[in-house]
Amino acid sequence: MFDIEGILAMLNGEELPEAFSYLSSIYENTDAFEIASTLINLDQPKDFPGFMIDFITELYESAIGSGNAQAMNDLGALYYDGHRGFEQSFEKAMMYYHLAAQLGNQQAQENLGYCYYYGRDGKRDYEKAFHYFALGAFNGQLISLYKIGDMYLNGYYVDKNETEAFRVFVRCLQTMTEEAEGRVAGPLFLRLGKMHLEGLGTEKDLKAALACYQRAEFFLYDMVKGGDDMYRSSLETAIDGVERARKELADELPPKSWVF
């Protein structure tokens, strides 16, 4: 069992009341992964002091030692984001993602797709990105699916094919679940808005573009409000798209006719 009493002795209950209360009430046989997963979501958005970072890492490492792929992915995500007081280290993040992906963890596979797509290890590798996104897409990971669409849209690793990109985005929309909507709908509608506005892979349709951009704005607003600040620029793009679609629609209207 971990030294919970020692952690409590160092922990300031006024600064981190939720963590203090939780650690004071857990049972002796509580699973290490359960403790770590619970702690990392308490007292947000405050950073943890160094001894708590070490303790949470120790908990995750204990679970990893037992072959827990989710613990591998989650610890990797903490290093990837650098949140709650963890150092940001893409090297460590990818190491843990690889461990989890080898055990079939779908989220880790998708995370590796992002790492290679954006070159988090120092060099973009679109072939590996496509490989990991494809693994996720075939297993129902909708973000992986629309990233496959991005690769067709931009001609990354695969031949540029706007029609195929549009089909992938539509397929993603058709298979989107209510559970996935909060994470997927905003970025997906943003992409569909662009396709309809510019006639990429489909006929130009200003009304469809406006509807998609408005839906994107709706969902992206909630994402940013909920703490996903990385989507702030996407929200701004959606708002700009709404304005562009409205302007082009207005330009199509016939001149005003006055009746006296």
C-alpha positions in Angstrom: 0.0 0.0 0.0 1.2 3.5 -0.7 2.1 6.0 2.0 -1.3 7.8 2.0 -0.7 9.1 5.6 2.6 10.6 4.5 1.0 12.3 1.6 -1.8 13.6 3.8 0.8 15.0 6.3 2.3 17.1 3.5 -1.0 18.0 1.7 -2.6 21.4 2.4 -6.3 20.7 2.9 -7.2 24.3 2.3 -5.5 24.5 -1.0 -6.5 21.1 -2.3 -9.6 20.2 -0.3 -11.0 17.7 -2.7 -7.8 15.7 -2.9 -7.4 15.9 0.9 -10.9 14.6 1.5 -10.6 11.8 -1.0 -7.3 10.5 0.3 -8.6 10.7 3.8 -11.5 8.4 2.9 -10.1 5.7 0.5 -9.9 2.1 1.5 -6.6 0.3 2.1 -7.1 -2.0 -0.9 -8.1 0.7 -3.4 -6.6 0.1 -6.8 -3.6 2.3 -7.7 -5.1 3.3 -11.1 -8.4 4.2 -9.5 -6.6 6.5 -7.0 -4.5 8.2 -9.7 -7.5 8.6 -12.1 -9.6 10.2 -9.4 -6.9 12.5 -8.0 -6.0 14.0 -11.4 -9.6 15.2 -11.8 -9.9 16.8 -8.3 -9.3 20.5 -7.4 -9.2 21.5 -11.1 -7.7 23.6 -12.5 -5.1 24.0 -9.8 -1.6 22.5 -10.3 -0.4 19.9 -7.9 2.7 20.4 -5.8 5.8 18.3 -6.7 5.3 15.6 -4.1 1.8 15.0 -5.5 3.0 14.8 -9.0 5.5 12.2 -7.8 2.8 10.3 -5.9 0.4 10.3 -8.9 3.2 9.2 -11.2 4.0 6.4 -8.8 0.4 5.3 -8.8 0.3 5.2 -12.6 3.6 3.4 -12.8 2.3 0.8 -10.4 -0.7 0.2 -12.6 1.5 0.1 -15.7 3.7 -2.5 -14.1 0.5 -4.7 -13.9 -0.1 -4.2 -17.6 -2.8 -1.6 -17.4 -2.8 0.0 -21.0 -5.2 2.7 -19.9 -2.8 3.9 -17.3 0.0 4.0 -19.9 -2.2 6.2 -22.2 -3.4 8.4 -19.4 0.1 9.1 -18.0 1.3 9.8 -21.6 -1.6 12.3 -21.9 -0.4 14.1 -18.8 3.1 14.5 -20.2 1.6 15.5 -23.6 -0.5 18.3 -22.2 1.8 19.3 -19.3 -1.3 20.0 -17.2 -1.8 20.0 -13.4 1.9 20.5 -12.7 3.3 17.7 -14.9 6.2 18.7 -17.2 5.4 18.8 -20.9 7.4 16.1 -22.6 6.3 14.7 -26.0 9.1 12.2 -25.7 7.7 10.7 -22.6 4.2 11.0 -23.9 5.0 9.0 -27.0 6.8 6.4 -25.1 3.7 5.7 -23.0 1.4 5.9 -26.0 3.5 3.3 -27.8 3.3 1.0 -24.8 -0.5 1.3 -24.7 -0.9 1.1 -28.4 1.0 -2.2 -28.5 -1.6 -3.5 -26.1 -4.4 -2.4 -28.4 -5.5 0.8 -26.6 -7.5 2.7 -29.2 -7.1 6.1 -27.7 -3.3 5.7 -27.5 -3.3 4.7 -31.2 -5.2 7.9 -32.1 -2.9 9.9 -29.9 0.1 8.6 -31.7 -1.6 9.5 -35.0 -1.7 13.1 -33.7 1.9 13.0 -32.6 3.2 11.9 -36.0 0.8 14.2 -37.9 2.1 17.2 -36.1 5.7 16.0 -35.6 5.7 16.0 -31.9 9.0 14.0 -31.9 10.6 16.6 -34.1 9.6 15.4 -37.5 6.3 14.9 -39.2 5.7 11.4 -40.4 2.4 11.2 -42.3 2.8 7.5 -43.2 2.9 6.6 -39.5 0.1 9.1 -38.8 -2.1 7.5 -41.4 -1.3 4.1 -40.0 -2.4 5.0 -36.4 -5.4 7.0 -37.5 -6.5 4.1 -39.7 -6.3 1.7 -36.7 -8.6 4.0 -34.7 -10.9 4.7 -37.6 -11.6 1.0 -38.2 -12.4 0.7 -34.5 -15.0 3.5 -34.3 -12.7 6.3 -33.3 -14.4 9.2 -35.0 -11.6 11.7 -34.5 -9.3 9.3 -36.2 -11.8 9.0 -39.0 -12.0 12.7 -39.7 -8.2 13.0 -39.5 -8.1 10.4 -42.3 -10.4 12.8 -44.2 -7.9 15.7 -43.5 -5.1 13.6 -45.0 -7.1 13.0 -48.2 -8.0 16.7 -48.3 -4.4 17.8 -48.0 -2.7 15.0 -49.9 -0.7 13.9 -46.8 0.8 10.4 -47.5 -2.2 9.6 -49.7 -3.1 11.2 -53.0 -5.0 14.4 -52.6 -8.7 13.6 -53.1 -11.2 16.2 -52.1 -14.2 14.0 -53.0 -12.9 11.1 -50.8 -12.3 13.6 -48.0 -15.9 14.8 -48.2 -17.1 11.2 -48.2 -15.1 10.5 -45.1 -16.4 13.6 -43.3 -20.0 12.6 -44.2 -19.4 9.1 -43.0 -18.1 10.5 -39.7 -21.3 12.6 -39.3 -23.5 9.6 -40.1 -21.8 7.4 -37.5 -21.5 10.0 -34.8 -23.0 9.0 -31.5 -24.6 11.2 -28.9 -21.7 10.3 -26.6 -19.1 11.4 -29.1 -20.9 14.6 -30.2 -19.3 16.9 -27.6 -15.8 16.0 -28.8 -16.4 15.4 -32.5 -19.3 17.6 -33.8 -17.6 21.0 -33.6 -14.4 20.1 -35.6 -16.4 18.0 -38.0 -19.0 20.6 -38.9 -16.2 23.1 -39.3 -14.7 20.9 -42.0 -18.0 20.3 -43.7 -18.7 24.1 -43.7 -15.5 24.7 -45.6 -16.2 21.9 -48.1 -19.7 23.3 -48.8 -18.5 27.0 -48.9 -15.7 26.4 -51.3 -17.1 23.5 -53.3 -14.4 21.1 -52.2 -15.4 17.5 -53.0 -19.0 18.5 -53.4 -21.1 21.1 -55.1 -20.9 24.6 -53.6 -23.9 25.0 -51.3 -24.0 28.3 -49.3 -27.0 27.4 -47.2 -25.4 24.0 -46.2 -22.2 25.9 -45.5 -24.0 28.4 -43.2 -25.8 25.6 -41.4 -22.6 23.6 -40.8 -20.7 26.7 -39.6 -23.5 27.6 -37.2 -23.5 24.0 -35.8 -19.7 24.2 -35.6 -19.9 27.5 -33.6 -22.5 25.9 -31.3 -20.4 22.9 -30.4 -17.0 24.6 -30.4 -18.3 27.3 -28.0 -19.1 24.6 -25.5 -15.7 23.0 -26.0 -13.8 26.2 -25.3 -16.1 27.1 -22.4 -15.4 23.7 -21.0 -11.7 24.2 -21.0 -10.5 23.0 -24.4 -8.7 26.3 -25.2 -6.9 24.6 -28.1 -10.2 24.9 -30.0 -10.5 28.7 -29.6 -9.0 29.4 -33.1 -11.4 26.8 -34.5 -14.3 28.7 -32.9 -13.1 31.9 -34.4 -12.8 30.2 -37.8 -16.4 29.0 -37.5 -17.7 32.5 -36.6 -15.8 33.8 -39.6 -17.3 31.1 -41.8 -20.8 32.0 -40.7 -20.1 35.6 -41.7 -18.6 34.6 -45.1 -21.6 32.3 -45.9 -24.1 35.0 -44.9 -22.3 37.6 -47.1 -22.2 35.4 -50.1 -25.9 34.4 -49.7 -26.8 38.1 -49.4 -24.9 38.8 -52.6 -27.0 36.3 -54.4 -30.3 38.1 -53.5 -31.9 40.3 -56.2 -31.7 44.1 -55.8 -34.3 45.6 -53.6 -37.4 46.7 -55.4 -39.4 49.7 -54.0 -43.2 50.0 -54.4 -44.7 53.5 -54.0 
